[in-house]
């Protein structure tokens, strides 16, 4: 080993000794290349930083709210009800969006709404669950917003506004017989449209007239009986638009015949009135003239008899 290399090695040993001695008693955090060890190394520092921030500023870590436990957090039963409600709520909303156009929410979202109603009934009920726990107050009335109630109320309003109760039975498990029958007639009408829409539309108007007329009559009866829902209304509007706008067909209604007859009578009524008045006046004038002439002739003959 040369003299120069030995001197360099000696100087490096002295510098290492000085650095080691100066770092004794200092708590230095050395970065760890293993991510799994980051929490163990930085945990005390992060906790201390959070405490200092909460003590000297308004920035409070939301993680500390978990320390203020209430009955809800202590009840596994209420937490489970809340979790199920969230899942069924999301399923119901997804179904509504999926069948928004064309509108088929009553037919296809019936099961989802029924399941959501069941879980909400369990939440809002006074009936005690396991461990004599009632989740109504803790889930529905524990805050001013009452979020669970608002969420369910919005979906219930959509269901009511859509008139879905008119198309399903009381158990909310299947459609009514009237709804099934309307769908069958509707499918028959649309099948007729598909069969003749490629050809001459005048042929379609003639061949599908009876089926379309029957569908209109059925819709009118259901409207009078208040058995319509948004699914039926939207389907009928689309079918009528196809019939009149796309295929340029028309269906004369039976009630137009009496309307035309009455309108025609009212139109000719003044003519009939004036004509009858004219004929009546002429006849009356004749009746007044003939007796007067007869009387004059009789009196003239009497006078002549007297002077003869």
Backbone as numpy.savetxt, mean C-alpha at the origin, in Angstrom:
# Nx Ny Nz CAx CAy CAz Cx Cy Cz
90.72 -9.81 12.70 89.87 -8.61 12.70 90.75 -7.38 12.70
90.50 -6.42 11.83 91.31 -5.22 11.73 91.02 -4.29 12.88
91.85 -3.34 13.06 91.70 -2.37 14.15 90.46 -1.50 13.92
90.18 -1.19 12.66 89.02 -0.34 12.36 87.71 -1.04 12.70
87.58 -2.33 12.36 86.36 -3.09 12.66 86.17 -3.26 14.16
87.25 -3.49 14.89 87.14 -3.63 16.34 86.69 -2.35 16.99
87.16 -1.22 16.49 86.74 0.07 17.06 85.27 0.33 16.79
84.80 -0.01 15.60 83.38 0.20 15.26 82.47 -0.66 16.13
82.88 -1.92 16.37 82.09 -2.80 17.21 82.03 -2.29 18.63
83.10 -1.77 19.12 83.16 -1.26 20.49 82.25 -0.04 20.64
82.24 0.83 19.65 81.39 2.03 19.72 79.92 1.65 19.72
79.52 0.65 18.91 78.12 0.22 18.85 77.67 -0.36 20.18
78.58 -1.13 20.85 78.23 -1.69 22.17 78.01 -0.59 23.19
78.79 0.47 23.13 78.63 1.56 24.09 77.30 2.28 23.86
76.92 2.52 22.58 75.67 3.21 22.28 74.46 2.37 22.70
74.49 1.08 22.51 73.40 0.20 22.94 73.21 0.26 24.43
74.35 0.30 25.19 74.26 0.36 26.66 73.63 1.66 27.11
73.95 2.76 26.42 73.39 4.06 26.80 71.88 4.09 26.54
71.46 3.56 25.38 70.01 3.58 25.03 69.21 2.72 26.00
69.76 1.54 26.35 69.05 0.65 27.28 68.88 1.28 28.63
69.94 1.96 29.09 69.88 2.59 30.41 68.90 3.75 30.43
68.75 4.48 29.32 67.86 5.65 29.29 66.40 5.27 29.21
66.09 4.08 28.76 64.68 3.65 28.61 64.17 2.87 29.79
64.94 2.66 30.86 64.47 1.92 32.02 63.44 2.76 32.78
62.37 2.14 33.21 61.32 2.82 33.97 60.30 3.53 33.12
60.47 3.54 31.79 59.51 4.18 30.89 58.58 3.11 30.31
57.25 3.33 30.42 56.25 2.37 29.91 56.04 2.65 28.43
56.75 1.93 27.58 56.69 2.11 26.14 55.85 1.00 25.53
54.95 1.39 24.60 54.09 0.42 23.91 54.73 0.12 22.58
55.11 -1.10 22.37 55.74 -1.52 21.13 54.67 -2.11 20.23
54.54 -1.62 19.01 53.51 -2.17 18.10 53.70 -3.64 17.91
52.58 -4.33 17.92 52.60 -5.77 17.75 52.09 -6.11 16.37
52.78 -6.96 15.70 52.35 -7.34 14.35 51.18 -8.28 14.36
50.82 -8.87 15.49 49.70 -9.80 15.60 48.44 -9.03 15.93
47.39 -8.97 15.04 46.18 -8.21 15.32 45.43 -8.72 16.53
45.58 -9.99 16.83 44.85 -10.53 17.97 45.35 -9.99 19.29
46.55 -9.44 19.30 47.12 -8.92 20.53 46.90 -7.42 20.69
46.26 -6.78 19.68 46.07 -5.34 19.75 45.17 -4.96 20.90
44.15 -5.72 21.14 43.22 -5.38 22.21 43.88 -5.49 23.56
44.75 -6.50 23.74 45.39 -6.68 25.02 46.38 -5.57 25.31
47.05 -5.09 24.26 48.07 -4.06 24.46 47.45 -2.69 24.61
46.43 -2.36 23.73 45.87 -1.03 23.72 44.67 -0.87 24.64
44.17 -1.97 25.20 42.97 -1.89 26.04 43.07 -0.89 27.17
44.11 -0.95 28.02 44.20 0.00 29.13 44.30 1.43 28.66
45.00 1.67 27.54 45.17 3.04 27.06 43.85 3.60 26.56
43.08 2.79 25.78 41.78 3.24 25.27 40.81 3.52 26.40
40.78 2.66 27.40 39.89 2.87 28.54 40.23 4.14 29.26
41.51 4.38 29.46 41.92 5.59 30.15 41.58 6.84 29.34
41.73 6.74 27.99 41.38 7.86 27.14 39.89 8.15 27.19
39.06 7.11 27.17 37.61 7.31 27.24 37.21 7.95 28.55
37.84 7.57 29.64 37.52 8.16 30.94 37.90 9.62 30.97
39.05 9.94 30.36 39.48 11.34 30.37 38.55 12.19 29.52
38.06 11.67 28.39 37.15 12.42 27.56 35.81 12.64 28.24
35.29 11.61 28.92 34.01 11.75 29.60 34.10 12.68 30.79
35.28 12.85 31.32 35.44 13.69 32.50 35.59 15.16 32.13
36.17 15.43 30.95 36.51 16.81 30.62 35.77 17.34 29.39
34.85 16.58 28.83 34.15 17.08 27.65 32.80 16.42 27.49
32.01 16.94 26.53 30.67 16.39 26.32 30.64 15.13 25.50
31.79 14.68 24.99 31.83 13.50 24.14 31.82 12.24 25.01
30.61 11.68 25.19 30.45 10.51 26.04 30.34 9.28 25.15
31.08 8.26 25.43 31.01 7.04 24.66 29.68 6.35 24.88
29.01 5.95 23.77 27.71 5.29 23.87 27.83 3.91 24.50
29.03 3.37 24.53 29.19 2.05 25.12 28.88 2.06 26.61
28.97 3.23 27.23 28.70 3.30 28.66 27.22 3.18 28.96
26.34 3.37 27.93 24.90 3.23 28.17 24.52 1.79 28.52
25.37 0.86 28.14 25.07 -0.53 28.47 25.16 -0.80 29.95
25.78 0.11 30.66 25.88 -0.07 32.11 24.56 0.21 32.80
23.67 1.02 32.14 22.38 1.35 32.74 21.37 0.32 32.29
21.41 -0.82 32.86 20.53 -1.92 32.47 19.15 -1.70 33.06
18.13 -2.12 32.27 16.75 -2.06 32.72 16.15 -3.45 32.69
14.84 -3.49 32.89 14.17 -4.79 32.91 14.26 -5.50 31.57
14.28 -4.72 30.46 14.32 -5.33 29.15 15.59 -6.13 28.96
16.71 -5.53 29.30 17.97 -6.24 29.14 18.06 -7.45 30.06
17.33 -7.39 31.16 17.37 -8.51 32.09 16.39 -9.61 31.75
15.52 -9.38 30.75 14.51 -10.37 30.38 14.86 -10.94 29.02
15.26 -12.17 28.98 15.54 -12.83 27.71 14.28 -13.01 26.88
13.15 -13.13 27.55 11.88 -13.31 26.86 11.51 -12.08 26.04
11.64 -10.88 26.62 11.32 -9.65 25.91 12.31 -9.39 24.77
13.56 -9.68 25.00 14.56 -9.51 23.96 14.26 -10.43 22.78
13.83 -11.64 23.05 13.51 -12.57 21.98 12.28 -12.10 21.20
11.27 -11.57 21.90 10.10 -11.03 21.22 10.49 -9.87 20.31
11.36 -9.02 20.79 11.80 -7.88 20.00 12.57 -8.33 18.76
13.38 -9.35 18.90 14.14 -9.87 17.77 13.20 -10.46 16.71
12.21 -11.23 17.15 11.25 -11.84 16.21 10.42 -10.77 15.52
10.02 -9.75 16.26 9.27 -8.65 15.67 10.07 -7.97 14.56
11.36 -7.75 14.82 12.20 -7.12 13.80 12.31 -7.96 12.54
12.48 -9.25 12.70 12.59 -10.13 11.53 11.31 -10.14 10.72
10.17 -10.26 11.39 8.90 -10.32 10.67 8.53 -8.97 10.07
8.92 -7.89 10.72 8.67 -6.57 10.17 9.44 -6.38 8.86
10.69 -6.76 8.85 11.51 -6.66 7.64 10.93 -7.53 6.52
10.48 -8.72 6.86 9.89 -9.60 5.85 8.62 -8.98 5.26
7.83 -8.37 6.10 6.60 -7.74 5.62 6.90 -6.56 4.71
7.85 -5.73 5.08 8.20 -4.58 4.25 8.77 -5.04 2.91
9.62 -6.04 2.94 10.18 -6.57 1.68 9.07 -7.09 0.77
8.08 -7.71 1.34 6.96 -8.23 0.55 6.15 -7.09 -0.05
5.90 -6.04 0.72 5.15 -4.91 0.20 5.86 -4.24 -0.96
7.17 -4.09 -0.83 7.94 -3.45 -1.91 7.97 -4.34 -3.15
8.09 -5.63 -2.94 8.19 -6.55 -4.08 6.90 -6.60 -4.90
5.76 -6.44 -4.24 4.47 -6.55 -4.95 3.74 -5.20 -4.98
4.54 -4.12 -5.04 3.94 -2.79 -5.12 3.35 -2.52 -6.50
3.99 -2.97 -7.56 3.49 -2.80 -8.93 3.73 -4.07 -9.73
2.69 -4.66 -10.33 1.29 -4.36 -10.04 0.93 -4.74 -8.61
-0.06 -4.08 -8.07 -0.39 -4.24 -6.65 -0.97 -5.63 -6.40
-0.26 -6.39 -5.59 -0.71 -7.72 -5.19 -0.35 -7.98 -3.73
-0.46 -6.94 -2.92 0.00 -7.03 -1.54 -0.94 -7.87 -0.69
-2.24 -7.78 -0.94 -3.19 -8.54 -0.13 -3.04 -10.04 -0.37
-2.79 -10.40 -1.61 -2.68 -11.81 -1.96 -1.36 -12.42 -1.50
-0.25 -11.71 -1.70 1.07 -12.31 -1.48 1.68 -11.97 -0.13
1.22 -10.91 0.53 1.79 -10.53 1.83 0.89 -10.91 2.98
-0.10 -11.73 2.71 -1.04 -12.14 3.76 -0.35 -12.90 4.89
0.51 -13.84 4.55 1.18 -14.65 5.56 2.12 -13.79 6.41
2.83 -12.87 5.77 3.78 -12.02 6.50 3.04 -11.10 7.47
1.94 -10.52 7.02 1.19 -9.62 7.90 0.57 -10.39 9.06
0.10 -11.59 8.80 -0.49 -12.40 9.85 0.53 -12.74 10.93
1.74 -13.11 10.51 2.78 -13.44 11.49 3.20 -12.22 12.28
3.27 -11.06 11.62 3.61 -9.83 12.33 2.54 -9.46 13.34
1.29 -9.66 12.98 0.19 -9.37 13.91 0.25 -10.27 15.13
0.60 -11.51 14.93 0.70 -12.45 16.06 1.78 -12.03 17.05
2.96 -11.66 16.55 4.04 -11.30 17.47 3.75 -9.98 18.16
3.10 -9.04 17.44 2.75 -7.78 18.09 1.68 -7.99 19.16
0.77 -8.92 18.93 -0.23 -9.23 19.93 0.42 -9.79 21.19
1.43 -10.60 21.02 2.15 -11.12 22.19 2.87 -10.01 22.94
3.41 -9.05 22.20 4.13 -7.96 22.86 3.17 -7.05 23.60
2.05 -6.71 22.99 1.11 -5.75 23.59 0.14 -6.39 24.58
0.20 -7.67 24.76 -0.73 -8.34 25.64 -0.31 -8.19 27.10
-1.30 -8.23 27.99 -1.02 -8.20 29.43 -0.64 -9.58 29.96
-0.76 -10.58 29.12 -0.48 -11.93 29.56 1.00 -12.08 29.91
1.26 -12.69 31.03 2.62 -12.88 31.50 3.30 -14.01 30.75
4.56 -13.79 30.41 5.34 -14.82 29.78 6.10 -15.65 30.80
7.14 -16.32 30.36 7.96 -17.11 31.29 8.56 -16.22 32.38
8.48 -16.67 33.58 9.01 -15.90 34.70 8.12 -14.74 35.08
6.81 -14.81 34.72 5.86 -13.75 35.04 6.34 -12.39 34.52
6.75 -12.36 33.27 7.28 -11.14 32.64 6.30 -10.66 31.59
5.91 -9.37 31.63 5.08 -8.73 30.62 5.93 -7.67 29.92
5.99 -7.78 28.60 6.89 -6.91 27.82 6.18 -5.70 27.25
4.91 -5.51 27.57 4.18 -4.40 26.96 4.75 -3.05 27.37
4.97 -2.86 28.66 5.46 -1.56 29.12 6.90 -1.31 28.70
7.73 -2.33 28.80 9.15 -2.13 28.50 9.42 -1.94 27.02
8.60 -2.55 26.15 8.83 -2.45 24.71 7.99 -1.37 24.03
6.82 -1.07 24.57 5.92 -0.13 23.90 5.83 1.22 24.58
6.02 1.29 25.89 5.75 2.53 26.62 6.94 3.04 27.43
8.08 2.55 27.16 9.23 2.94 27.97 9.85 4.25 27.53
9.45 4.81 26.39 10.03 6.06 25.92 8.96 6.86 25.19
9.25 8.11 24.93 8.30 9.01 24.30 8.02 8.64 22.84
8.99 8.12 22.13 8.84 7.80 20.72 7.91 6.62 20.48
7.98 5.61 21.32 7.19 4.38 21.17 7.37 3.81 19.76
8.61 3.50 19.44 8.97 3.12 18.08 8.28 1.85 17.62
8.20 0.84 18.48 7.57 -0.42 18.08 6.11 -0.20 17.70
5.43 0.61 18.49 4.03 0.92 18.19 3.89 1.66 16.87
4.77 2.64 16.61 4.70 3.41 15.37 4.97 2.53 14.15
5.95 1.65 14.26 6.27 0.77 13.13 5.08 -0.12 12.78
4.49 -0.73 13.80 3.36 -1.61 13.54 2.15 -0.82 13.05
1.94 0.37 13.60 0.78 1.17 13.22 0.87 1.59 11.75
2.07 1.86 11.27 2.24 2.23 9.86 1.84 1.08 8.93
2.29 -0.12 9.24 1.93 -1.26 8.40 0.45 -1.60 8.52
-0.10 -1.43 9.69 -1.53 -1.68 9.86 -2.36 -0.68 9.06
-1.90 0.57 8.99 -2.60 1.58 8.20 -2.54 1.24 6.71
-1.40 0.75 6.25 -1.28 0.33 4.85 -2.25 -0.81 4.56
-2.33 -1.76 5.46 -3.24 -2.90 5.28 -4.70 -2.44 5.26
-5.04 -1.52 6.15 -6.42 -1.04 6.22 -6.78 -0.20 5.01
-5.88 0.70 4.61 -6.13 1.54 3.45 -6.26 0.72 2.18
-5.52 -0.36 2.10 -5.60 -1.23 0.92 -6.89 -2.03 0.87
-7.64 -2.06 1.97 -8.88 -2.83 2.00 -8.66 -4.33 1.95
-7.51 -4.78 2.42 -7.19 -6.21 2.34 -8.13 -7.05 3.19
-8.73 -6.46 4.21 -9.68 -7.22 5.03 -10.90 -7.67 4.24
-11.19 -6.98 3.13 -12.34 -7.35 2.30 -12.05 -8.56 1.43
-10.77 -8.89 1.26 -10.39 -9.98 0.36 -9.89 -11.22 1.11
-9.76 -11.15 2.42 -9.26 -12.28 3.20 -10.29 -12.62 4.27
-10.19 -13.82 4.77 -11.12 -14.24 5.81 -10.72 -13.66 7.16
-11.52 -13.90 8.15 -11.27 -13.32 9.47 -10.01 -13.86 10.12
-9.63 -15.08 9.79 -8.43 -15.65 10.37 -7.14 -15.20 9.73
-7.23 -14.39 8.67 -6.06 -13.87 7.96 -5.14 -14.99 7.47
-5.74 -16.07 7.02 -4.91 -17.17 6.54 -5.18 -17.55 5.09
-6.25 -17.02 4.47 -6.50 -17.30 3.07 -7.47 -16.26 2.50
-7.53 -16.22 1.16 -8.42 -15.29 0.48 -9.86 -15.80 0.53
-10.80 -14.89 0.32 -12.22 -15.26 0.33 -12.59 -15.94 -0.99
-13.74 -16.58 -0.98 -14.22 -17.26 -2.19 -14.52 -16.28 -3.31
-15.05 -15.10 -2.96 -15.32 -14.08 -3.98 -14.03 -13.63 -4.67
-12.98 -13.50 -3.89 -11.70 -13.08 -4.45 -11.14 -14.15 -5.39
-11.22 -15.42 -4.97 -10.76 -16.51 -5.83 -11.55 -16.56 -7.14
-12.86 -16.35 -7.04 -13.69 -16.40 -8.24 -13.36 -15.24 -9.19
-13.14 -14.06 -8.62 -12.78 -12.91 -9.46 -11.45 -13.17 -10.17
-10.48 -13.74 -9.46 -9.19 -14.02 -10.09 -9.33 -15.03 -11.22
-10.23 -15.99 -11.05 -10.43 -16.98 -12.10 -11.02 -16.33 -13.35
-12.03 -15.47 -13.18 -12.64 -14.77 -14.32 -11.63 -13.81 -14.95
-10.83 -13.16 -14.11 -9.81 -12.24 -14.62 -8.77 -12.98 -15.47
-8.32 -14.12 -14.98 -7.35 -14.91 -15.75 -7.95 -15.39 -17.07
-9.23 -15.73 -17.05 -9.89 -16.15 -18.29 -9.96 -15.00 -19.29
-10.25 -13.81 -18.81 -10.32 -12.65 -19.69 -8.96 -12.31 -20.28
-7.93 -12.33 -19.43 -6.59 -12.00 -19.92 -6.06 -13.09 -20.86
-6.46 -14.31 -20.65 -6.06 -15.37 -21.58 -6.67 -15.14 -22.95
-7.91 -14.64 -22.97 -8.54 -14.31 -24.25 -7.81 -13.16 -24.93
-7.38 -12.17 -24.14 -6.60 -11.06 -24.71 -5.30 -11.57 -25.35
-4.62 -12.44 -24.64 -3.34 -12.96 -25.15 -3.54 -13.82 -26.40
-4.69 -14.46 -26.51 -4.94 -15.35 -27.65 -5.16 -14.56 -28.94
-5.78 -13.37 -28.84 -6.14 -12.63 -30.05 -5.40 -11.31 -30.20
-4.48 -10.99 -29.30 -3.85 -9.68 -29.37 -2.86 -9.55 -30.53
-2.36 -10.66 -31.06 -1.42 -10.62 -32.17 -2.10 -10.34 -33.51
-3.37 -10.64 -33.59 -4.08 -10.46 -34.84 -4.81 -9.14 -34.88
-5.95 -9.17 -35.57 -6.78 -7.97 -35.69 -7.50 -7.71 -34.36
-7.40 -6.48 -33.90 -8.01 -6.15 -32.62 -9.53 -6.18 -32.70
-10.08 -5.98 -33.87 -11.54 -6.07 -34.00 -12.02 -7.49 -33.70
-11.22 -8.47 -34.05 -11.55 -9.85 -33.72 -11.48 -10.07 -32.22
-10.48 -9.46 -31.59 -10.36 -9.57 -30.13 -11.57 -8.96 -29.45
-12.00 -7.80 -29.94 -13.16 -7.14 -29.34 -14.40 -8.01 -29.44
-14.54 -8.73 -30.54 -15.72 -9.56 -30.75 -15.64 -10.86 -29.95
-14.46 -11.51 -29.95 -14.33 -12.80 -29.29 -14.27 -12.69 -27.77
-13.71 -11.62 -27.26 -13.53 -11.46 -25.81 -14.61 -10.59 -25.18
-15.59 -10.19 -25.97 -16.62 -9.29 -25.45 -17.42 -9.92 -24.33
-17.83 -11.17 -24.50 -18.66 -11.83 -23.49 -17.89 -12.02 -22.18
-16.63 -12.45 -22.30 -15.83 -12.66 -21.09 -15.56 -11.36 -20.36
-15.22 -10.32 -21.13 -14.94 -9.02 -20.52 -16.20 -8.42 -19.89
-17.33 -8.61 -20.54 -18.60 -8.11 -19.99 -18.93 -8.81 -18.67
-18.69 -10.14 -18.62 -18.93 -10.86 -17.37 -18.02 -10.40 -16.26
-16.77 -10.07 -16.60 -15.84 -9.56 -15.59 -16.29 -8.21 -15.06
-16.78 -7.34 -15.94 -17.28 -6.04 -15.50 -18.50 -6.18 -14.59
-19.38 -7.08 -14.94 -20.57 -7.28 -14.10 -20.20 -7.82 -12.74
-19.24 -8.74 -12.70 -18.79 -9.29 -11.42 -18.14 -8.20 -10.58
-17.35 -7.36 -11.18 -16.71 -6.26 -10.45 -17.75 -5.30 -9.89
-18.80 -5.03 -10.67 -19.85 -4.15 -10.19 -20.58 -4.73 -8.99
-20.85 -6.01 -9.00 -21.51 -6.64 -7.84 -20.62 -6.61 -6.61
-19.33 -6.87 -6.79 -18.42 -6.84 -5.65 -18.27 -5.43 -5.11
-18.34 -4.44 -5.97 -18.27 -3.06 -5.51 -19.49 -2.69 -4.67
-20.66 -3.15 -5.07 -21.86 -2.89 -4.29 -21.83 -3.62 -2.95
-21.24 -4.80 -2.92 -21.18 -5.59 -1.69 -19.98 -5.24 -0.81
-19.17 -4.26 -1.24 -17.98 -3.83 -0.47 -17.03 -5.00 -0.21
-16.74 -5.76 -1.26 -15.80 -6.88 -1.15 -14.58 -6.66 -2.04
-14.25 -5.39 -2.29 -13.10 -5.07 -3.12 -11.89 -4.72 -2.26
-10.72 -5.07 -2.74 -9.46 -4.65 -2.13 -8.58 -4.06 -3.22
-7.43 -3.54 -2.83 -6.58 -2.84 -3.78 -6.08 -3.77 -4.89
-5.92 -5.05 -4.59 -5.48 -5.99 -5.62 -6.50 -6.09 -6.74
-7.77 -6.22 -6.39 -8.84 -6.34 -7.38 -9.03 -5.03 -8.13
-8.99 -3.92 -7.42 -9.18 -2.63 -8.06 -8.07 -2.36 -9.08
-6.84 -2.60 -8.70 -5.73 -2.35 -9.61 -5.77 -3.29 -10.82
-6.10 -4.56 -10.58 -6.19 -5.51 -11.68 -7.31 -5.12 -12.66
-8.44 -4.65 -12.14 -9.54 -4.25 -13.01 -9.21 -3.00 -13.79
-8.52 -2.05 -13.16 -8.12 -0.83 -13.87 -7.16 -1.16 -15.01
-6.22 -2.05 -14.78 -5.29 -2.43 -15.83 -6.00 -3.16 -16.97
-6.99 -4.01 -16.64 -7.73 -4.73 -17.67 -8.58 -3.77 -18.50
-9.22 -2.82 -17.86 -10.02 -1.84 -18.59 -9.13 -0.96 -19.48
-7.94 -0.65 -18.99 -7.02 0.15 -19.80 -6.58 -0.62 -21.05
-6.35 -1.90 -20.88 -6.02 -2.73 -22.04 -7.17 -2.78 -23.04
-8.36 -2.97 -22.54 -9.53 -3.12 -23.40 -9.82 -1.86 -24.21
-9.78 -0.72 -23.56 -10.17 0.52 -24.23 -9.01 1.23 -24.92
-7.85 1.28 -24.28 -6.73 2.05 -24.82 -5.84 1.22 -25.74
-5.43 0.06 -25.30 -4.51 -0.74 -26.10 -5.21 -1.42 -27.28
-6.41 -1.97 -27.03 -7.11 -2.70 -28.07 -8.20 -1.88 -28.75
-8.48 -0.70 -28.21 -9.48 0.22 -28.80 -10.84 -0.45 -28.94
-11.22 -1.19 -27.90 -12.53 -1.85 -27.89 -13.49 -1.04 -27.04
-14.75 -1.26 -27.25 -15.79 -0.58 -26.47 -16.86 -1.59 -26.12
-17.51 -1.31 -25.02 -18.58 -2.19 -24.54 -19.75 -1.32 -24.15
-20.79 -1.23 -25.02 -21.94 -0.39 -24.69 -22.66 -0.94 -23.46
-22.91 -0.06 -22.56 -23.57 -0.46 -21.33 -25.08 -0.48 -21.52
-25.73 -1.35 -20.80 -27.17 -1.50 -20.94 -27.91 -0.27 -20.43
-27.35 0.43 -19.46 -28.06 1.58 -18.91 -28.06 2.77 -19.87
-27.26 2.72 -20.94 -27.27 3.82 -21.90 -28.52 3.83 -22.77
-29.17 2.71 -22.95 -30.38 2.64 -23.78 -31.51 3.46 -23.18
-31.87 3.29 -21.90 -32.91 4.15 -21.34 -32.51 5.61 -21.30
-31.24 5.89 -21.11 -30.80 7.28 -21.09 -31.02 7.92 -22.45
-30.68 7.21 -23.52 -30.89 7.74 -24.87 -32.37 7.92 -25.16
-33.18 6.97 -24.71 -34.63 7.07 -24.95 -35.22 8.28 -24.24
-34.85 8.47 -22.99 -35.38 9.62 -22.24 -34.89 10.93 -22.83
-33.63 10.96 -23.25 -33.08 12.18 -23.85 -33.79 12.52 -25.15
-34.06 11.50 -25.95 -34.77 11.73 -27.21 -36.19 12.25 -26.97
-36.86 11.69 -25.97 -38.22 12.14 -25.65 -38.21 13.59 -25.19
-37.24 13.95 -24.34 -37.16 15.33 -23.87 -36.83 16.28 -25.02
-36.07 15.80 -26.00 -35.72 16.65 -27.13 -36.93 16.96 -28.00
-37.77 15.98 -28.25 -38.95 16.17 -29.10 -40.17 16.65 -28.33
-40.08 16.75 -27.03 -41.24 17.17 -26.23 -41.71 18.57 -26.58
-40.86 19.57 -26.76 -41.38 20.90 -27.17 -42.08 20.87 -28.53
-41.53 20.10 -29.46 -42.16 20.01 -30.78 -43.55 19.40 -30.67
-43.64 18.34 -29.89 -44.94 17.69 -29.69 -45.93 18.64 -29.02
-45.43 19.42 -28.06 -46.29 20.35 -27.33 -46.87 21.42 -28.26
-46.00 22.05 -29.04 -46.47 23.10 -29.94 -47.36 22.55 -31.05
-47.06 21.39 -31.54 -47.89 20.79 -32.58 -49.28 20.45 -32.05
-49.34 19.88 -30.87 -50.64 19.56 -30.28 -51.44 20.82 -29.96
-50.74 21.88 -29.53 -51.44 23.14 -29.25 -52.02 23.74 -30.52
-51.24 23.66 -31.58 -51.73 24.21 -32.85 -52.95 23.44 -33.36
-52.90 22.14 -33.31 -54.04 21.34 -33.78 -55.26 21.55 -32.90
-55.06 21.69 -31.61 -56.18 21.90 -30.70 -56.84 23.25 -30.95
-56.06 24.27 -31.20 -56.62 25.60 -31.46 -57.40 25.63 -32.77
-56.93 24.98 -33.81 -57.63 24.92 -35.08 -58.97 24.20 -34.94
-58.97 23.12 -34.19 -60.20 22.37 -34.00 -61.23 23.18 -33.21
-60.75 23.93 -32.23 -61.65 24.75 -31.43 -62.23 25.89 -32.25
-61.43 26.42 -33.16 -61.91 27.51 -34.00 -63.03 27.02 -34.91
-62.90 25.82 -35.43 -63.95 25.28 -36.28 -65.25 25.09 -35.51
-65.13 24.61 -34.28 -66.32 24.37 -33.46 -67.05 25.67 -33.17
-66.36 26.77 -33.04 -67.01 28.05 -32.74 -67.68 28.65 -33.97
-67.18 28.42 -35.14 -67.70 29.02 -36.36 -68.98 28.34 -36.82
-69.04 27.07 -36.85 -70.18 26.34 -37.39 -71.47 26.61 -36.62
-71.55 26.57 -35.33 -72.81 26.88 -34.64 -73.27 28.30 -34.89
-72.41 29.27 -35.04 -72.78 30.65 -35.25 -73.43 30.83 -36.61
-72.88 30.21 -37.61 -73.47 30.29 -38.94 -74.84 29.63 -38.97
-74.95 28.53 -38.27 -76.24 27.83 -38.25 -77.30 28.67 -37.58
-76.95 29.37 -36.50 -77.90 30.21 -35.78 -78.32 31.41 -36.62
-77.40 31.96 -37.34 -77.72 33.12 -38.20 -78.69 32.72 -39.31
-78.46 31.59 -39.86 -79.35 31.12 -40.94 -80.75 30.86 -40.42
-80.87 30.33 -39.22 -82.19 30.03 -38.63 -82.95 31.30 -38.33
-82.28 32.29 -37.76 -82.97 33.56 -37.45 -83.37 34.29 -38.73
-82.59 34.21 -39.79 -82.96 34.85 -41.05 -84.21 34.20 -41.65
-84.32 32.93 -41.52 -85.49 32.25 -42.03 -86.73 32.61 -41.23
-86.60 32.82 -39.93 -87.73 33.22 -39.10 -88.24 34.60 -39.47
-87.33 35.49 -39.77 -87.73 36.85 -40.14 -88.48 36.84 -41.47
-87.97 36.08 -42.39 -88.64 35.98 -43.68 -90.03 35.39 -43.55
-90.22 34.47 -42.65 -91.54 33.86 -42.43 -92.54 34.86 -41.88
-92.05 35.80 -41.07 -92.92 36.78 -40.47 -93.43 37.78 -41.50
-92.62 38.16 -42.44 -93.01 39.13 -43.44 -93.63 38.51 -44.69
-93.70 37.29 -44.72 -94.28 36.65 -45.90 -95.81 36.55 -45.79
